[in-house]
């Protein structure tokens, strides 16, 4: 049986994400999960908290709490996860995160970065170059604008947490987005679910891109 590895920047397992991915991968594949924050203490978690100027990432812990971290401070932890999964014999590894990680990670098997897939896809499908991006935290807005406007997209960014926001808040946002002119809405975090996407699609009447299912579909084709 083929093995595929999944790495979260939080703590594994991420059953909340995998519930949307399992149906796309199929039953003929063994799934192995690792988390950058697995086994970390409260003091360790404080040490990776973002400071001004850091690239902010957001994920969840095993107890359901969500946590912010600096991308720069978890690279070695992510590399450890890659090394462990390779020892287990995986055919490929997918990140459960839309971070880029700046070519600082290495692997002997294919590494699937959802962010890079989306960066290649969005300019090809956004014919009018108008994009709405959703991020979990206010602190991520400027980074999102810089990233997507850097590849030619006119970008509007809204923050809504996949971990703390309610269904009613997603519904309210969908109605706000309904009157906005865009090609696509990108839910730029792996924490966003198919259920959240459905709320946005229904309320905004717009096309919505969900990284977790898009990247998993590509992974299935490649591995």
Steps between C-alpha positions, in 0.01 A plus 500: 500500500627845406579743784450876493617741767323813620669767710314761702674804643293437815454169679393176337271332427296758312180302461312826437698549178526135403123451502492699175813335360435129571223469238733645234799280581316166505511189716802344327743741671644502851495848654780605740483831684759709680483843664770764544373568853458136608645454848570869561446646846324829579840665532601365159181641348571843650846492345364466145242779533533762223665835561473814284647425159452122521289307250187406695351150474193366681409142589338296776611282788374153581270644768324719244665828597649705219847646507701760304864442417788646301573305183871559548494327840348168390714411198717254695188342650350451155823345371488253788148401393616447141790282613272285718249447219772406254627235743143363508509454121256763372475559123425870541432765762243779505506799733175578680592867480498771234838637608786507248804419722738664250677187369644430846375141515635191323363157422574190292131467409266758342400783734160650425471867598135615465618861482716436195221314321266793562762754392525318166123453462354836596664720230381247241133504606454857626464656157415845637767473771250569781540282810349496847713326763390378842760458777462392865657805667515875446879476530509295179323758281807692386688179419206378291477827308874496432492138384206519260551853371861394445379266224268753344173449689286794614441366850246566775570319829262415785582322825278228649624218719432139400546408867314770692240649263140379500279382215308825535820700452582308182146562375530873573833516316354316201232768468764774519694331219189457285510861383874503432646459153752216476596195295548266797501488879804321645469355851872531570541256789479122526281543808205610286261209432264388225209602723640853528552510124140396441375786719709750304395360162132506591502847656733678258402317180868502404763239417704402808838321510564267796870410531458171690287330235675660202846393617380149593356454150836593348681269743280207395601556136872521578559219748 
